[in-house]
Amino acid sequence: MMSEKLPCVNCFALSAKPEKCQTPCLLNACRLIVDQIVQSVEQVTALIQRKLPDPPIQLVHSKEVCSYVGIVAKTLYRCEKQGMILAYKKDHTGKYFLHADMVLFKKKYHNLSDF
């Protein structure tokens, strides 16, 4: 009598004795791949957490902001009062703004869209 091949419960391979399947199990292979992916994600997460320090803050003087945006100082200070841009630092030489804030302010002021 010829034994009928039945699907293995674990890997769907055809075997005469599914409970003693000797073929590499697809389920085990998938589990191994998932475990390796999880380990890789953990390694990448650890590397990201040990990242290089943030770059130094780039400050620009109010004169540079005016020149970049194409406005006069009075307009800049009016926009500052309206909350369109915030001064990061003040000292005896004037006000300083973050470079990133200056770029965003120009886009807001001139209604420019992101490319």
Backbone atoms as SQL, in Angstrom:
CREATE TABLE atoms (id INTEGER PRIMARY KEY, chain TEXT, resi INTEGER, resn TEXT, atom TEXT, x REAL, y REAL, z REAL);
INSERT INTO atoms VALUES
  (1, 'A', 1, 'MET', 'N', 0.839, -1.165, 0.000),
  (2, 'A', 1, 'MET', 'CA', 0.000, 0.000, 0.000),
  (3, 'A', 1, 'MET', 'C', 0.892, 1.239, 0.000),
  (4, 'A', 2, 'MET', 'N', 0.601, 2.133, -0.869),
  (5, 'A', 2, 'MET', 'CA', 1.387, 3.340, -0.994),
  (6, 'A', 2, 'MET', 'C', 0.899, 4.351, 0.028),
  (7, 'A', 3, 'SER', 'N', 1.849, 4.922, 0.740),
  (8, 'A', 3, 'SER', 'CA', 1.445, 5.901, 1.746),
  (9, 'A', 3, 'SER', 'C', 1.133, 7.227, 1.062),
  (10, 'A', 4, 'GLU', 'N', 0.059, 7.805, 1.476),
  (11, 'A', 4, 'GLU', 'CA', -0.359, 9.081, 0.900),
  (12, 'A', 4, 'GLU', 'C', 0.431, 10.205, 1.564),
  (13, 'A', 5, 'LYS', 'N', 0.919, 11.136, 0.755),
  (14, 'A', 5, 'LYS', 'CA', 1.687, 12.255, 1.315),
  (15, 'A', 5, 'LYS', 'C', 0.718, 13.303, 1.832),
  (16, 'A', 6, 'LEU', 'N', 0.940, 13.754, 3.046),
  (17, 'A', 6, 'LEU', 'CA', 0.090, 14.734, 3.705),
  (18, 'A', 6, 'LEU', 'C', 0.887, 16.005, 3.977),
  (19, 'A', 7, 'PRO', 'N', 0.230, 17.132, 4.046),
  (20, 'A', 7, 'PRO', 'CA', 0.971, 18.366, 4.338),
  (21, 'A', 7, 'PRO', 'C', 1.450, 18.403, 5.784),
  (22, 'A', 8, 'CYS', 'N', 2.677, 18.840, 5.960),
  (23, 'A', 8, 'CYS', 'CA', 3.239, 19.004, 7.305),
  (24, 'A', 8, 'CYS', 'C', 2.516, 20.163, 7.982),
  (25, 'A', 9, 'VAL', 'N', 2.215, 20.011, 9.237),
  (26, 'A', 9, 'VAL', 'CA', 1.503, 21.046, 9.982),
  (27, 'A', 9, 'VAL', 'C', 2.342, 22.318, 10.064),
  (28, 'A', 10, 'ASN', 'N', 3.652, 22.186, 10.202),
  (29, 'A', 10, 'ASN', 'CA', 4.520, 23.348, 10.394),
  (30, 'A', 10, 'ASN', 'C', 4.948, 24.030, 9.103),
  (31, 'A', 11, 'CYS', 'N', 5.252, 23.247, 8.065),
  (32, 'A', 11, 'CYS', 'CA', 5.855, 23.888, 6.892),
  (33, 'A', 11, 'CYS', 'C', 5.114, 23.642, 5.594),
  (34, 'A', 12, 'PHE', 'N', 4.028, 22.958, 5.618),
  (35, 'A', 12, 'PHE', 'CA', 3.215, 22.709, 4.437),
  (36, 'A', 12, 'PHE', 'C', 3.906, 21.829, 3.402),
  (37, 'A', 13, 'ALA', 'N', 5.051, 21.236, 3.757),
  (38, 'A', 13, 'ALA', 'CA', 5.719, 20.321, 2.840),
  (39, 'A', 13, 'ALA', 'C', 4.972, 18.996, 2.853),
  (40, 'A', 14, 'LEU', 'N', 5.031, 18.289, 1.741),
  (41, 'A', 14, 'LEU', 'CA', 4.362, 16.997, 1.683),
  (42, 'A', 14, 'LEU', 'C', 5.278, 15.938, 2.270),
  (43, 'A', 15, 'SER', 'N', 4.756, 15.146, 3.170),
  (44, 'A', 15, 'SER', 'CA', 5.550, 14.123, 3.832),
  (45, 'A', 15, 'SER', 'C', 4.652, 12.933, 4.134),
  (46, 'A', 16, 'ALA', 'N', 5.241, 11.747, 4.104),
  (47, 'A', 16, 'ALA', 'CA', 4.476, 10.540, 4.426),
  (48, 'A', 16, 'ALA', 'C', 4.097, 10.545, 5.894),
  (49, 'A', 17, 'LYS', 'N', 4.947, 11.129, 6.720),
  (50, 'A', 17, 'LYS', 'CA', 4.698, 11.195, 8.160),
  (51, 'A', 17, 'LYS', 'C', 4.845, 12.653, 8.600),
  (52, 'A', 18, 'PRO', 'N', 3.775, 13.425, 8.501),
  (53, 'A', 18, 'PRO', 'CA', 3.882, 14.856, 8.802),
  (54, 'A', 18, 'PRO', 'C', 4.434, 15.168, 10.182),
  (55, 'A', 19, 'GLU', 'N', 4.143, 14.333, 11.164),
  (56, 'A', 19, 'GLU', 'CA', 4.618, 14.641, 12.508),
  (57, 'A', 19, 'GLU', 'C', 6.127, 14.484, 12.641),
  (58, 'A', 20, 'LYS', 'N', 6.755, 13.773, 11.702),
  (59, 'A', 20, 'LYS', 'CA', 8.214, 13.579, 11.742),
  (60, 'A', 20, 'LYS', 'C', 8.853, 14.148, 10.478),
  (61, 'A', 21, 'CYS', 'N', 8.373, 15.286, 10.055),
  (62, 'A', 21, 'CYS', 'CA', 8.855, 15.914, 8.826),
  (63, 'A', 21, 'CYS', 'C', 10.330, 16.261, 8.980),
  (64, 'A', 22, 'GLN', 'N', 11.133, 15.832, 8.023),
  (65, 'A', 22, 'GLN', 'CA', 12.575, 16.077, 8.073),
  (66, 'A', 22, 'GLN', 'C', 13.001, 17.248, 7.181),
  (67, 'A', 23, 'THR', 'N', 12.071, 17.784, 6.407),
  (68, 'A', 23, 'THR', 'CA', 12.436, 18.894, 5.526),
  (69, 'A', 23, 'THR', 'C', 12.557, 20.173, 6.346),
  (70, 'A', 24, 'PRO', 'N', 13.387, 21.096, 5.919),
  (71, 'A', 24, 'PRO', 'CA', 13.497, 22.355, 6.661),
  (72, 'A', 24, 'PRO', 'C', 12.116, 23.019, 6.729),
  (73, 'A', 25, 'CYS', 'N', 11.725, 23.395, 7.874),
  (74, 'A', 25, 'CYS', 'CA', 10.379, 23.910, 8.092),
  (75, 'A', 25, 'CYS', 'C', 10.296, 25.394, 7.719),
  (76, 'A', 26, 'LEU', 'N', 9.351, 25.731, 6.891),
  (77, 'A', 26, 'LEU', 'CA', 9.139, 27.112, 6.462),
  (78, 'A', 26, 'LEU', 'C', 8.815, 28.017, 7.642),
  (79, 'A', 27, 'LEU', 'N', 8.036, 27.510, 8.567),
  (80, 'A', 27, 'LEU', 'CA', 7.678, 28.289, 9.746),
  (81, 'A', 27, 'LEU', 'C', 8.916, 28.636, 10.567),
  (82, 'A', 28, 'ASN', 'N', 9.798, 27.657, 10.756),
  (83, 'A', 28, 'ASN', 'CA', 11.034, 27.918, 11.506),
  (84, 'A', 28, 'ASN', 'C', 11.925, 28.918, 10.768),
  (85, 'A', 29, 'ALA', 'N', 11.968, 28.803, 9.446),
  (86, 'A', 29, 'ALA', 'CA', 12.774, 29.741, 8.657),
  (87, 'A', 29, 'ALA', 'C', 12.224, 31.161, 8.805),
  (88, 'A', 30, 'CYS', 'N', 10.907, 31.297, 8.770),
  (89, 'A', 30, 'CYS', 'CA', 10.289, 32.619, 8.942),
  (90, 'A', 30, 'CYS', 'C', 10.576, 33.176, 10.328),
  (91, 'A', 31, 'ARG', 'N', 10.493, 32.320, 11.329),
  (92, 'A', 31, 'ARG', 'CA', 10.793, 32.766, 12.693),
  (93, 'A', 31, 'ARG', 'C', 12.238, 33.238, 12.805),
  (94, 'A', 32, 'LEU', 'N', 13.151, 32.512, 12.175),
  (95, 'A', 32, 'LEU', 'CA', 14.564, 32.888, 12.194),
  (96, 'A', 32, 'LEU', 'C', 14.759, 34.254, 11.526),
  (97, 'A', 33, 'ILE', 'N', 14.109, 34.462, 10.393),
  (98, 'A', 33, 'ILE', 'CA', 14.224, 35.738, 9.686),
  (99, 'A', 33, 'ILE', 'C', 13.664, 36.875, 10.538),
  (100, 'A', 34, 'VAL', 'N', 12.515, 36.653, 11.161),
  (101, 'A', 34, 'VAL', 'CA', 11.917, 37.682, 12.020),
  (102, 'A', 34, 'VAL', 'C', 12.844, 37.996, 13.188),
  (103, 'A', 35, 'ASP', 'N', 13.437, 36.968, 13.802),
  (104, 'A', 35, 'ASP', 'CA', 14.375, 37.186, 14.907),
  (105, 'A', 35, 'ASP', 'C', 15.569, 38.022, 14.453),
  (106, 'A', 36, 'GLN', 'N', 16.087, 37.734, 13.245),
  (107, 'A', 36, 'GLN', 'CA', 17.222, 38.494, 12.729),
  (108, 'A', 36, 'GLN', 'C', 16.829, 39.948, 12.456),
  (109, 'A', 37, 'ILE', 'N', 15.622, 40.158, 11.959),
  (110, 'A', 37, 'ILE', 'CA', 15.151, 41.522, 11.712),
  (111, 'A', 37, 'ILE', 'C', 15.024, 42.277, 13.027),
  (112, 'A', 38, 'VAL', 'N', 14.473, 41.624, 14.044),
  (113, 'A', 38, 'VAL', 'CA', 14.325, 42.257, 15.359),
  (114, 'A', 38, 'VAL', 'C', 15.694, 42.630, 15.918),
  (115, 'A', 39, 'GLN', 'N', 16.673, 41.731, 15.790),
  (116, 'A', 39, 'GLN', 'CA', 18.027, 42.028, 16.269),
  (117, 'A', 39, 'GLN', 'C', 18.616, 43.221, 15.514),
  (118, 'A', 40, 'SER', 'N', 18.402, 43.262, 14.203),
  (119, 'A', 40, 'SER', 'CA', 18.919, 44.373, 13.403),
  (120, 'A', 40, 'SER', 'C', 18.277, 45.691, 13.820),
  (121, 'A', 41, 'VAL', 'N', 16.975, 45.662, 14.057),
  (122, 'A', 41, 'VAL', 'CA', 16.273, 46.874, 14.495),
  (123, 'A', 41, 'VAL', 'C', 16.829, 47.340, 15.834),
  (124, 'A', 42, 'GLU', 'N', 17.078, 46.415, 16.736),
  (125, 'A', 42, 'GLU', 'CA', 17.635, 46.774, 18.044),
  (126, 'A', 42, 'GLU', 'C', 19.028, 47.379, 17.894),
  (127, 'A', 43, 'GLN', 'N', 19.836, 46.825, 16.979),
  (128, 'A', 43, 'GLN', 'CA', 21.177, 47.359, 16.754),
  (129, 'A', 43, 'GLN', 'C', 21.111, 48.770, 16.171),
  (130, 'A', 44, 'VAL', 'N', 20.221, 48.974, 15.207),
  (131, 'A', 44, 'VAL', 'CA', 20.076, 50.301, 14.603),
  (132, 'A', 44, 'VAL', 'C', 19.585, 51.302, 15.643),
  (133, 'A', 45, 'THR', 'N', 18.643, 50.886, 16.474),
  (134, 'A', 45, 'THR', 'CA', 18.130, 51.757, 17.533),
  (135, 'A', 45, 'THR', 'C', 19.251, 52.161, 18.483),
  (136, 'A', 46, 'ALA', 'N', 20.095, 51.209, 18.845),
  (137, 'A', 46, 'ALA', 'CA', 21.219, 51.507, 19.735),
  (138, 'A', 46, 'ALA', 'C', 22.184, 52.499, 19.078),
  (139, 'A', 47, 'LEU', 'N', 22.440, 52.328, 17.784),
  (140, 'A', 47, 'LEU', 'CA', 23.328, 53.253, 17.076),
  (141, 'A', 47, 'LEU', 'C', 22.735, 54.659, 17.021),
  (142, 'A', 48, 'ILE', 'N', 21.446, 54.739, 16.794),
  (143, 'A', 48, 'ILE', 'CA', 20.792, 56.052, 16.734),
  (144, 'A', 48, 'ILE', 'C', 20.866, 56.745, 18.086),
  (145, 'A', 49, 'GLN', 'N', 20.694, 55.974, 19.155),
  (146, 'A', 49, 'GLN', 'CA', 20.739, 56.567, 20.491),
  (147, 'A', 49, 'GLN', 'C', 22.134, 57.066, 20.839),
  (148, 'A', 50, 'ARG', 'N', 23.154, 56.477, 20.217),
  (149, 'A', 50, 'ARG', 'CA', 24.532, 56.916, 20.462),
  (150, 'A', 50, 'ARG', 'C', 25.006, 57.868, 19.374),
  (151, 'A', 51, 'LYS', 'N', 24.073, 58.537, 18.715),
  (152, 'A', 51, 'LYS', 'CA', 24.400, 59.391, 17.580),
  (153, 'A', 51, 'LYS', 'C', 25.354, 60.512, 17.974),
  (154, 'A', 52, 'LEU', 'N', 25.883, 61.118, 16.961),
  (155, 'A', 52, 'LEU', 'CA', 26.767, 62.260, 17.179),
  (156, 'A', 52, 'LEU', 'C', 25.974, 63.405, 17.792),
  (157, 'A', 53, 'PRO', 'N', 26.639, 64.262, 18.536),
  (158, 'A', 53, 'PRO', 'CA', 25.914, 65.398, 19.119),
  (159, 'A', 53, 'PRO', 'C', 25.338, 66.293, 18.022),
  (160, 'A', 54, 'ASP', 'N', 24.295, 67.006, 18.377),
  (161, 'A', 54, 'ASP', 'CA', 23.664, 67.914, 17.425),
  (162, 'A', 54, 'ASP', 'C', 24.660, 68.978, 16.988),
  (163, 'A', 55, 'PRO', 'N', 24.535, 69.443, 15.749),
  (164, 'A', 55, 'PRO', 'CA', 25.450, 70.490, 15.293),
  (165, 'A', 55, 'PRO', 'C', 25.230, 71.766, 16.101),
  (166, 'A', 56, 'PRO', 'N', 26.236, 72.627, 16.164),
  (167, 'A', 56, 'PRO', 'CA', 26.082, 73.861, 16.939),
  (168, 'A', 56, 'PRO', 'C', 24.963, 74.726, 16.360),
  (169, 'A', 57, 'ILE', 'N', 24.361, 75.508, 17.225),
  (170, 'A', 57, 'ILE', 'CA', 23.266, 76.383, 16.822),
  (171, 'A', 57, 'ILE', 'C', 23.827, 77.499, 15.945),
  (172, 'A', 58, 'GLN', 'N', 23.189, 77.732, 14.803),
  (173, 'A', 58, 'GLN', 'CA', 23.610, 78.799, 13.899),
  (174, 'A', 58, 'GLN', 'C', 22.730, 80.020, 14.140),
  (175, 'A', 59, 'LEU', 'N', 23.359, 81.074, 14.639),
  (176, 'A', 59, 'LEU', 'CA', 22.638, 82.319, 14.897),
  (177, 'A', 59, 'LEU', 'C', 22.971, 83.341, 13.821),
  (178, 'A', 60, 'VAL', 'N', 21.970, 84.150, 13.469),
  (179, 'A', 60, 'VAL', 'CA', 22.183, 85.219, 12.500),
  (180, 'A', 60, 'VAL', 'C', 21.683, 86.528, 13.102),
  (181, 'A', 61, 'HIS', 'N', 22.407, 87.581, 12.822),
  (182, 'A', 61, 'HIS', 'CA', 22.067, 88.915, 13.332),
  (183, 'A', 61, 'HIS', 'C', 20.830, 89.426, 12.599),
  (184, 'A', 62, 'SER', 'N', 20.124, 90.330, 13.234),
  (185, 'A', 62, 'SER', 'CA', 18.891, 90.879, 12.647),
  (186, 'A', 62, 'SER', 'C', 19.151, 91.513, 11.275),
  (187, 'A', 63, 'LYS', 'N', 20.334, 92.099, 11.079),
  (188, 'A', 63, 'LYS', 'CA', 20.664, 92.695, 9.778),
  (189, 'A', 63, 'LYS', 'C', 20.700, 91.626, 8.686),
  (190, 'A', 64, 'GLU', 'N', 21.250, 90.456, 9.033),
  (191, 'A', 64, 'GLU', 'CA', 21.297, 89.358, 8.064),
  (192, 'A', 64, 'GLU', 'C', 19.893, 88.851, 7.741),
  (193, 'A', 65, 'VAL', 'N', 19.041, 88.800, 8.754),
  (194, 'A', 65, 'VAL', 'CA', 17.657, 88.362, 8.539),
  (195, 'A', 65, 'VAL', 'C', 16.969, 89.324, 7.579),
  (196, 'A', 66, 'CYS', 'N', 17.131, 90.615, 7.834),
  (197, 'A', 66, 'CYS', 'CA', 16.507, 91.622, 6.969),
  (198, 'A', 66, 'CYS', 'C', 16.995, 91.488, 5.526),
  (199, 'A', 67, 'SER', 'N', 18.286, 91.317, 5.368),
  (200, 'A', 67, 'SER', 'CA', 18.859, 91.185, 4.034),
  (201, 'A', 67, 'SER', 'C', 18.343, 89.923, 3.337),
  (202, 'A', 68, 'TYR', 'N', 18.301, 88.818, 4.059),
  (203, 'A', 68, 'TYR', 'CA', 17.875, 87.533, 3.497),
  (204, 'A', 68, 'TYR', 'C', 16.397, 87.559, 3.100),
  (205, 'A', 69, 'VAL', 'N', 15.572, 88.137, 3.963),
  (206, 'A', 69, 'VAL', 'CA', 14.125, 88.151, 3.723),
  (207, 'A', 69, 'VAL', 'C', 13.738, 89.280, 2.766),
  (208, 'A', 70, 'GLY', 'N', 14.546, 90.338, 2.751),
  (209, 'A', 70, 'GLY', 'CA', 14.246, 91.474, 1.877),
  (210, 'A', 70, 'GLY', 'C', 13.311, 92.476, 2.526),
  (211, 'A', 71, 'ILE', 'N', 13.542, 92.729, 3.814),
  (212, 'A', 71, 'ILE', 'CA', 12.713, 93.677, 4.564),
  (213, 'A', 71, 'ILE', 'C', 13.626, 94.629, 5.330),
  (214, 'A', 72, 'VAL', 'N', 13.034, 95.651, 5.918),
  (215, 'A', 72, 'VAL', 'CA', 13.797, 96.584, 6.750),
  (216, 'A', 72, 'VAL', 'C', 13.637, 96.180, 8.212),
  (217, 'A', 73, 'ALA', 'N', 14.489, 96.751, 9.068),
  (218, 'A', 73, 'ALA', 'CA', 14.501, 96.380, 10.486),
  (219, 'A', 73, 'ALA', 'C', 13.149, 96.619, 11.155),
  (220, 'A', 74, 'LYS', 'N', 12.493, 97.723, 10.804),
  (221, 'A', 74, 'LYS', 'CA', 11.201, 98.043, 11.416),
  (222, 'A', 74, 'LYS', 'C', 10.174, 96.937, 11.118),
  (223, 'A', 75, 'THR', 'N', 10.190, 96.435, 9.902),
  (224, 'A', 75, 'THR', 'CA', 9.270, 95.352, 9.520),
  (225, 'A', 75, 'THR', 'C', 9.602, 94.074, 10.286),
  (226, 'A', 76, 'LEU', 'N', 10.900, 93.793, 10.437),
  (227, 'A', 76, 'LEU', 'CA', 11.315, 92.602, 11.184),
  (228, 'A', 76, 'LEU', 'C', 10.808, 92.671, 12.618),
  (229, 'A', 77, 'TYR', 'N', 10.974, 93.802, 13.269),
  (230, 'A', 77, 'TYR', 'CA', 10.545, 93.921, 14.666),
  (231, 'A', 77, 'TYR', 'C', 9.021, 93.879, 14.791),
  (232, 'A', 78, 'ARG', 'N', 8.313, 94.417, 13.782),
  (233, 'A', 78, 'ARG', 'CA', 6.852, 94.316, 13.792),
  (234, 'A', 78, 'ARG', 'C', 6.424, 92.841, 13.664),
  (235, 'A', 79, 'CYS', 'N', 7.088, 92.113, 12.777),
  (236, 'A', 79, 'CYS', 'CA', 6.779, 90.686, 12.601),
  (237, 'A', 79, 'CYS', 'C', 7.135, 89.897, 13.855),
  (238, 'A', 80, 'GLU', 'N', 8.190, 90.321, 14.528),
  (239, 'A', 80, 'GLU', 'CA', 8.574, 89.662, 15.785),
  (240, 'A', 80, 'GLU', 'C', 7.483, 89.865, 16.837),
  (241, 'A', 81, 'LYS', 'N', 6.953, 91.072, 16.916),
  (242, 'A', 81, 'LYS', 'CA', 5.871, 91.351, 17.875),
  (243, 'A', 81, 'LYS', 'C', 4.622, 90.533, 17.554),
  (244, 'A', 82, 'GLN', 'N', 4.396, 90.268, 16.267),
  (245, 'A', 82, 'GLN', 'CA', 3.240, 89.479, 15.838),
  (246, 'A', 82, 'GLN', 'C', 3.464, 87.975, 16.024),
  (247, 'A', 83, 'GLY', 'N', 4.702, 87.599, 16.379),
  (248, 'A', 83, 'GLY', 'CA', 5.005, 86.191, 16.625),
  (249, 'A', 83, 'GLY', 'C', 5.383, 85.394, 15.388),
  (250, 'A', 84, 'MET', 'N', 5.680, 86.083, 14.294),
  (251, 'A', 84, 'MET', 'CA', 6.068, 85.378, 13.070),
  (252, 'A', 84, 'MET', 'C', 7.486, 84.826, 13.160),
  (253, 'A', 85, 'ILE', 'N', 8.320, 85.450, 13.986),
  (254, 'A', 85, 'ILE', 'CA', 9.690, 84.993, 14.219),
  (255, 'A', 85, 'ILE', 'C', 10.058, 85.404, 15.642),
  (256, 'A', 86, 'LEU', 'N', 10.848, 84.579, 16.290),
  (257, 'A', 86, 'LEU', 'CA', 11.251, 84.861, 17.672),
  (258, 'A', 86, 'LEU', 'C', 12.759, 85.056, 17.749),
  (259, 'A', 87, 'ALA', 'N', 13.165, 86.088, 18.480),
  (260, 'A', 87, 'ALA', 'CA', 14.594, 86.310, 18.707),
  (261, 'A', 87, 'ALA', 'C', 15.102, 85.229, 19.652),
  (262, 'A', 88, 'TYR', 'N', 16.259, 84.659, 19.324),
  (263, 'A', 88, 'TYR', 'CA', 16.841, 83.608, 20.153),
  (264, 'A', 88, 'TYR', 'C', 17.676, 84.214, 21.271),
  (265, 'A', 89, 'LYS', 'N', 18.331, 85.346, 20.939),
  (266, 'A', 89, 'LYS', 'CA', 19.256, 85.952, 21.898),
  (267, 'A', 89, 'LYS', 'C', 19.317, 87.456, 21.642),
  (268, 'A', 90, 'LYS', 'N', 19.477, 88.211, 22.733),
  (269, 'A', 90, 'LYS', 'CA', 19.655, 89.666, 22.641),
  (270, 'A', 90, 'LYS', 'C', 20.925, 90.026, 23.391),
  (271, 'A', 91, 'ASP', 'N', 21.684, 90.935, 22.842),
  (272, 'A', 91, 'ASP', 'CA', 22.819, 91.486, 23.587),
  (273, 'A', 91, 'ASP', 'C', 23.028, 92.928, 23.145),
  (274, 'A', 92, 'HIS', 'N', 24.142, 93.518, 23.562),
  (275, 'A', 92, 'HIS', 'CA', 24.380, 94.935, 23.272),
  (276, 'A', 92, 'HIS', 'C', 24.563, 95.216, 21.776),
  (277, 'A', 93, 'THR', 'N', 24.817, 94.181, 20.980),
  (278, 'A', 93, 'THR', 'CA', 25.009, 94.388, 19.537),
  (279, 'A', 93, 'THR', 'C', 23.720, 94.200, 18.740),
  (280, 'A', 94, 'GLY', 'N', 22.676, 93.730, 19.376),
  (281, 'A', 94, 'GLY', 'CA', 21.403, 93.558, 18.674),
  (282, 'A', 94, 'GLY', 'C', 20.753, 92.216, 18.975),
  (283, 'A', 95, 'LYS', 'N', 19.812, 91.864, 18.125),
  (284, 'A', 95, 'LYS', 'CA', 19.085, 90.603, 18.294),
  (285, 'A', 95, 'LYS', 'C', 19.631, 89.562, 17.331),
  (286, 'A', 96, 'TYR', 'N', 19.579, 88.310, 17.793),
  (287, 'A', 96, 'TYR', 'CA', 20.031, 87.188, 16.981),
  (288, 'A', 96, 'TYR', 'C', 18.892, 86.185, 16.848),
  (289, 'A', 97, 'PHE', 'N', 18.803, 85.605, 15.667),
  (290, 'A', 97, 'PHE', 'CA', 17.751, 84.653, 15.356),
  (291, 'A', 97, 'PHE', 'C', 18.379, 83.338, 14.895),
  (292, 'A', 98, 'LEU', 'N', 17.645, 82.249, 15.077),
  (293, 'A', 98, 'LEU', 'CA', 18.115, 80.964, 14.568),
  (294, 'A', 98, 'LEU', 'C', 18.047, 80.974, 13.041),
  (295, 'A', 99, 'HIS', 'N', 19.058, 80.395, 12.418),
  (296, 'A', 99, 'HIS', 'CA', 19.098, 80.341, 10.954),
  (297, 'A', 99, 'HIS', 'C', 17.862, 79.625, 10.408),
  (298, 'A', 100, 'ALA', 'N', 17.495, 78.509, 11.025),
  (299, 'A', 100, 'ALA', 'CA', 16.327, 77.743, 10.569),
  (300, 'A', 100, 'ALA', 'C', 15.052, 78.574, 10.688),
  (301, 'A', 101, 'ASP', 'N', 14.941, 79.365, 11.760),
  (302, 'A', 101, 'ASP', 'CA', 13.771, 80.235, 11.928),
  (303, 'A', 101, 'ASP', 'C', 13.736, 81.312, 10.845),
  (304, 'A', 102, 'MET', 'N', 14.919, 81.804, 10.476),
  (305, 'A', 102, 'MET', 'CA', 15.004, 82.820, 9.434),
  (306, 'A', 102, 'MET', 'C', 14.478, 82.273, 8.106),
  (307, 'A', 103, 'VAL', 'N', 14.868, 81.057, 7.773),
  (308, 'A', 103, 'VAL', 'CA', 14.420, 80.437, 6.519),
  (309, 'A', 103, 'VAL', 'C', 12.903, 80.240, 6.530),
  (310, 'A', 104, 'LEU', 'N', 12.379, 79.742, 7.652),
  (311, 'A', 104, 'LEU', 'CA', 10.926, 79.549, 7.766),
  (312, 'A', 104, 'LEU', 'C', 10.181, 80.883, 7.710),
  (313, 'A', 105, 'PHE', 'N', 10.758, 81.895, 8.344),
  (314, 'A', 105, 'PHE', 'CA', 10.137, 83.219, 8.345),
  (315, 'A', 105, 'PHE', 'C', 10.026, 83.771, 6.926),
  (316, 'A', 106, 'LYS', 'N', 11.083, 83.598, 6.140),
  (317, 'A', 106, 'LYS', 'CA', 11.045, 84.080, 4.754),
  (318, 'A', 106, 'LYS', 'C', 9.914, 83.394, 3.988),
  (319, 'A', 107, 'LYS', 'N', 9.772, 82.086, 4.187),
  (320, 'A', 107, 'LYS', 'CA', 8.703, 81.350, 3.498),
  (321, 'A', 107, 'LYS', 'C', 7.328, 81.847, 3.933),
  (322, 'A', 108, 'LYS', 'N', 7.175, 82.084, 5.246),
  (323, 'A', 108, 'LYS', 'CA', 5.891, 82.586, 5.755),
  (324, 'A', 108, 'LYS', 'C', 5.617, 83.996, 5.232),
  (325, 'A', 109, 'TYR', 'N', 6.617, 84.843, 5.326),
  (326, 'A', 109, 'TYR', 'CA', 6.444, 86.254, 4.982),
  (327, 'A', 109, 'TYR', 'C', 6.076, 86.431, 3.507),
  (328, 'A', 110, 'HIS', 'N', 6.734, 85.653, 2.652),
  (329, 'A', 110, 'HIS', 'CA', 6.500, 85.776, 1.209),
  (330, 'A', 110, 'HIS', 'C', 5.515, 84.724, 0.685),
  (331, 'A', 111, 'ASN', 'N', 4.890, 83.974, 1.586),
  (332, 'A', 111, 'ASN', 'CA', 3.935, 82.917, 1.217),
  (333, 'A', 111, 'ASN', 'C', 4.525, 81.939, 0.201),
  (334, 'A', 112, 'LEU', 'N', 5.748, 81.490, 0.482),
  (335, 'A', 112, 'LEU', 'CA', 6.409, 80.530, -0.401),
  (336, 'A', 112, 'LEU', 'C', 6.072, 79.122, 0.054),
  (337, 'A', 113, 'SER', 'N', 5.939, 78.212, -0.895),
  (338, 'A', 113, 'SER', 'CA', 5.671, 76.819, -0.539),
  (339, 'A', 113, 'SER', 'C', 6.986, 76.054, -0.518),
  (340, 'A', 114, 'ASP', 'N', 6.963, 74.910, 0.163),
  (341, 'A', 114, 'ASP', 'CA', 8.143, 74.045, 0.171),
  (342, 'A', 114, 'ASP', 'C', 8.261, 73.371, -1.185),
  (343, 'A', 115, 'PHE', 'N', 9.472, 73.206, -1.640),
  (344, 'A', 115, 'PHE', 'CA', 9.679, 72.582, -2.947),
  (345, 'A', 115, 'PHE', 'C', 9.689, 71.107, -2.774);
